[in-house]
Amino acid sequence: MAGVVEIIFITILALILIILFVTIIIIYNNLIRLRNNIDKSWANIDVLLKQRSNEIPNLINTVKGYMKHEKQTLESLTKARSMILETEKLSRKAAVDNLITDLLKTVFAVAEDYPDLKAVENFLKLQQRITGLENELADRREFYNDSVTIYNIRIESIPDLIVAKMIHLKSVDLFKATAEDKKYIQVNF
């Protein structure tokens, strides 16, 4: 009788260990999948930032002959473009991205005062292309921040917290500019 109890005990213990092991593997795989979603969504944002940056010189070349009084805005846009291509830090990139978005809005708003410019087909195409990229960027930023939020909640919740600590996963920052980064990229008009 004692032998049967030992076998049952060992079997139950083995099943518990197997269930625990499988649970850890499932949690690990889910956390890695979430982390990969963040990396992928950041890569998508980065691609769009580069595409938008590639359009800025074309826009500046198209408008500079018409917007002679807006030279400071165009120079600021050129500087901001260089900064976003050189910056690696996420929060700083977000701050520069916000600046570029604001500068592009300024250029497009000022362009309304130049009827000859509004008639240039190349300008209209660039405006549509950049506006489309801005809309895509907004969508991708939202998806990135959603992915980060889901990931951060999971690694801070039990039982995922235990596995996250075992494999040294850390929380990820949202795509937003810090006050320090905003100050760093401030461009005077």
PLY file of the C-alpha trace (Angstrom):
ply
format ascii 1.0
element vertex 189
property float x
property float y
property float z
element edge 188
property int vertex1
property int vertex2
end_header
0.00 0.00 0.00
2.83 2.43 0.82
4.32 1.81 -2.63
1.06 2.79 -4.37
0.83 6.03 -2.36
4.42 6.90 -3.29
3.70 6.26 -6.98
0.56 8.42 -6.84
2.46 11.17 -4.99
5.35 11.08 -7.50
2.90 11.08 -10.43
0.99 14.08 -9.04
4.26 15.90 -8.33
5.50 15.14 -11.86
2.24 16.42 -13.37
2.45 19.61 -11.32
6.05 20.16 -12.46
5.12 19.49 -16.09
2.18 21.92 -15.89
4.43 24.53 -14.25
7.13 24.03 -16.90
4.62 24.28 -19.77
3.07 27.39 -18.20
6.50 29.05 -17.95
7.22 28.22 -21.60
3.87 29.66 -22.71
4.38 32.84 -20.69
7.95 33.18 -21.99
6.83 32.79 -25.61
4.02 35.32 -25.15
6.37 37.87 -23.61
8.88 37.42 -26.42
6.08 37.79 -28.98
4.98 41.04 -27.32
8.56 42.32 -27.25
8.97 41.47 -30.94
5.74 43.37 -31.71
7.28 46.43 -30.08
10.48 46.08 -32.10
8.51 45.61 -35.31
6.22 48.57 -34.66
9.24 50.78 -33.85
10.93 49.68 -37.08
7.77 50.65 -38.98
7.81 54.10 -37.38
11.49 54.51 -38.19
10.86 53.64 -41.86
8.14 56.28 -42.08
10.31 58.87 -40.31
13.04 58.25 -42.89
10.57 58.42 -45.78
9.22 61.73 -44.49
12.77 63.01 -43.97
13.59 62.09 -47.56
10.68 64.23 -48.79
11.68 67.32 -46.81
14.56 68.42 -49.13
12.20 68.12 -52.11
9.63 70.23 -50.29
12.20 72.86 -49.32
13.56 73.06 -52.88
10.03 73.43 -54.22
8.93 76.19 -51.83
12.10 78.19 -51.19
11.74 80.29 -54.34
8.23 81.29 -53.34
8.63 81.60 -49.59
11.58 83.98 -49.34
10.15 85.54 -46.18
9.90 82.14 -44.48
13.60 81.34 -44.67
13.87 80.75 -40.90
11.10 78.13 -40.96
12.75 76.30 -43.86
16.15 76.38 -42.13
14.57 75.04 -38.94
12.96 72.25 -40.93
16.33 71.37 -42.48
17.99 71.29 -39.04
15.20 69.19 -37.56
15.47 66.74 -40.47
19.19 66.29 -39.76
18.50 65.83 -36.06
15.92 63.09 -36.54
18.26 61.15 -38.83
21.12 61.39 -36.31
19.13 60.77 -33.11
18.90 57.25 -31.67
17.21 57.93 -28.31
13.48 57.22 -28.54
12.24 60.18 -26.48
14.51 62.60 -28.34
13.35 61.17 -31.67
9.76 61.72 -30.51
10.52 65.34 -29.65
12.16 65.99 -33.02
9.27 64.21 -34.74
6.82 66.57 -32.99
8.91 69.55 -34.09
9.00 68.39 -37.72
5.25 67.84 -37.69
4.72 71.38 -36.36
7.16 72.87 -38.90
5.47 71.06 -41.77
2.09 72.37 -40.61
3.61 75.86 -40.58
5.00 75.46 -44.11
1.67 74.19 -45.43
-0.26 76.95 -43.64
2.06 79.67 -44.93
1.84 78.18 -48.43
-1.81 79.22 -48.42
-0.57 82.84 -48.68
1.27 82.04 -51.93
-1.25 81.35 -54.71
1.50 80.69 -57.27
2.96 78.01 -55.02
-0.39 76.34 -54.50
-0.65 76.02 -58.28
2.66 74.14 -58.59
1.83 70.48 -59.21
5.04 69.24 -57.57
4.20 71.12 -54.36
0.70 69.67 -54.29
2.04 66.13 -54.77
4.63 66.64 -52.03
1.99 68.07 -49.71
-0.24 65.06 -50.31
2.66 62.62 -49.88
3.87 64.23 -46.64
0.33 64.52 -45.28
-0.17 60.83 -46.05
3.08 59.97 -44.26
2.01 62.09 -41.26
-1.27 60.17 -41.07
0.55 56.83 -41.30
2.98 57.97 -38.60
0.11 58.86 -36.29
-1.38 55.39 -36.79
1.97 53.68 -36.25
2.72 55.73 -33.12
-0.62 54.69 -31.70
0.04 51.02 -32.51
3.53 51.25 -30.98
2.21 52.82 -27.78
-0.56 50.21 -27.58
2.02 47.43 -28.00
4.23 48.96 -25.31
1.31 49.37 -22.92
0.21 45.74 -23.34
3.80 44.53 -22.87
4.41 46.69 -19.79
1.16 45.55 -18.17
2.02 41.91 -18.81
5.55 42.10 -17.36
4.19 43.85 -14.27
1.38 41.34 -13.65
1.57 37.95 -11.95
2.40 35.29 -13.17
4.18 36.99 -16.11
6.10 39.18 -13.67
7.91 36.11 -12.31
9.03 34.95 -15.76
9.90 38.52 -16.82
12.19 38.90 -13.80
13.78 35.50 -14.48
14.76 36.58 -18.00
15.48 40.22 -17.06
12.79 41.90 -19.17
12.40 45.60 -18.49
9.57 47.99 -19.21
9.69 49.97 -22.45
9.08 53.71 -22.87
6.14 55.02 -24.85
6.79 57.07 -27.97
6.59 60.51 -26.40
8.96 63.37 -25.88
10.25 64.21 -22.43
10.48 67.83 -21.28
14.27 67.57 -21.40
14.22 66.33 -24.98
11.78 69.05 -26.02
14.17 71.62 -24.58
17.10 70.01 -26.41
15.51 70.30 -29.84
13.85 73.67 -29.43
14.31 75.80 -32.54
13.67 79.52 -32.39
11.65 81.25 -35.11
0 1
1 2
2 3
3 4
4 5
5 6
6 7
7 8
8 9
9 10
10 11
11 12
12 13
13 14
14 15
15 16
16 17
17 18
18 19
19 20
20 21
21 22
22 23
23 24
24 25
25 26
26 27
27 28
28 29
29 30
30 31
31 32
32 33
33 34
34 35
35 36
36 37
37 38
38 39
39 40
40 41
41 42
42 43
43 44
44 45
45 46
46 47
47 48
48 49
49 50
50 51
51 52
52 53
53 54
54 55
55 56
56 57
57 58
58 59
59 60
60 61
61 62
62 63
63 64
64 65
65 66
66 67
67 68
68 69
69 70
70 71
71 72
72 73
73 74
74 75
75 76
76 77
77 78
78 79
79 80
80 81
81 82
82 83
83 84
84 85
85 86
86 87
87 88
88 89
89 90
90 91
91 92
92 93
93 94
94 95
95 96
96 97
97 98
98 99
99 100
100 101
101 102
102 103
103 104
104 105
105 106
106 107
107 108
108 109
109 110
110 111
111 112
112 113
113 114
114 115
115 116
116 117
117 118
118 119
119 120
120 121
121 122
122 123
123 124
124 125
125 126
126 127
127 128
128 129
129 130
130 131
131 132
132 133
133 134
134 135
135 136
136 137
137 138
138 139
139 140
140 141
141 142
142 143
143 144
144 145
145 146
146 147
147 148
148 149
149 150
150 151
151 152
152 153
153 154
154 155
155 156
156 157
157 158
158 159
159 160
160 161
161 162
162 163
163 164
164 165
165 166
166 167
167 168
168 169
169 170
170 171
171 172
172 173
173 174
174 175
175 176
176 177
177 178
178 179
179 180
180 181
181 182
182 183
183 184
184 185
185 186
186 187
187 188
